[in-house]
């Protein structure tokens, strides 16, 4: 008999009058706010403007939610499209079911669109946000605790998670894989912060380090889980995904460090500064180079309809001779 364990909440919903507050959604929202807040501090420290991270997140977060849900529904389609299942449940995101792989991929697309609109480099923005994303994941995993889902194999360890009887689950004590991943993500965030300060990571390498470190932990944590999943060559699909993404992240770090060493000097152009003159930079007297060139050209043009010039002042030798011949003809 297990005398020590982590209890699970009796319900994942807290009724605030007519408004139901779902623990899963609450954890996701808190995680997003923490990621944006911390990412903004890092972005400003790198020379960016306050508020830029939030502006980009307005695009990235909705894209990420859609991508995360799509990945979950596609890889666990039997939960929604098998006989006896209601396909409408695929849209009930508040009941849980977000795939981090799809969330990051689609979120990156949304961030790319926003970064292009603001004229800032996506890798620099991702580097600033990387540890914040890991912290958001650490917070978001507690949503699985509220829903009593994504736990590991049975165990009698003192920190075992108690699961009550319910749909698709058997009462007992299990490995709290949600807690393992939450603690791992905190470690990933600290690793990225330390490495970024120590090696001045830039051009997306801080984000790639976050991805690689997260995948390293997700692989062994995923292996412990007992929820239904597709298997390829004896391994869960998400284990293979973690391995592949880990390799890609490491390759990116190595190649990027050789091609673009160091860190970006400017992460956000100063759009408040007066834009440069389209016809060329202005000189000390307020005129621009192109305007001076036009004035010089007009002074040298023999066909200019300004006041007549005296020979030798801005006129060519040929025009001077023509003027002299005309004068001689009038005297005669």
C-alpha positions, 0 to 999 in steps of 0.5 A: 500500500502506497502511503505517500502520493501526489493527489489529483484534483477531484475536478478540472473545472472551477465554477466562478458563478456562471463562468467555468474556469478550466484548469487546463486552459488557465495553465495555458493562459498563465504560461503564455503571459509569463513567456511574453513578459520574460521574453519582453525583458530579454528582448529589451536587454538585447536592444529591442523595443518594449512591446514588440514581443507581445505584438509578435505573440498576437500572431504566434499564439493563435497559430500555435494553438491551431497547430498544436491542436491539429498535431494532436488530432492528426496523431490521435485521430482514433479518439475523435473519428473512430466508431462511437466517437464524436468528431465535434470533440476535436474542437474542444481544446479546453479538454486537453490535447495540444501537441507541442511539435505542431504548436511550435511549428505553426507558432513559428509561422505566425511569428515569421509573418509578424516579424516581417511586418515589423522588419525584425529578424525572426531568429533574434526574436526566437532567441529572446523568447526561448527560455520563456517558452520553456517556462510556459511549457512547465506551467502548462503541463500542470493542466494535465494534472487537472485533467488526470492525463498523460501519466506514466507507468504504475509505481509506488514511489513516494511522489507517485500520482494518484489517479481516480477511476474515470473514462479511459483510465484505471484508478491507481498510483502512477509516475507523474510524467507531467511533473517530470516534464515540468521540472525538466522544462525549468531546467531547460530554461535555466540552461538556455539563460546560462548558455546565452550569457556565457556564449552570447548565442545569436541568430537562432542558436538560443532557440535551437538549444532550447529545442534540443534540450527539450527533445532530450528530456521529452524522449525519455519522459515519453517512453514512460507514458502509458496513454494510447499512442501510435508506435513505429518500430517499437517506439512511440511516435513522439519519441521518434519526433523528439529524436529527429527534431533533436538532431535537426536542432544540433545540426542547426547550432553547429552550421549556424555557428560557422556561418554566422558567428556571434550575435546580432548587433541590431535586433530592431531598426529604429523606425521612429527616426526620420527616414532617409531622403529618397533622393539622397542624404542631405548636406549641412545646408539642408539640401540633398546630394541629388538636389545639388546635382540637379542644380549643377546640371541646370547651371551647365545646361546651355538650353536652360531658360533662365537669365542669359549667362555671360560667356565663361560663366557656366557656358561651354566653349562652343556656346561662348563662340556662338554668342561672340559670332552673334554679337559681331553680326549685329554690329555689322 
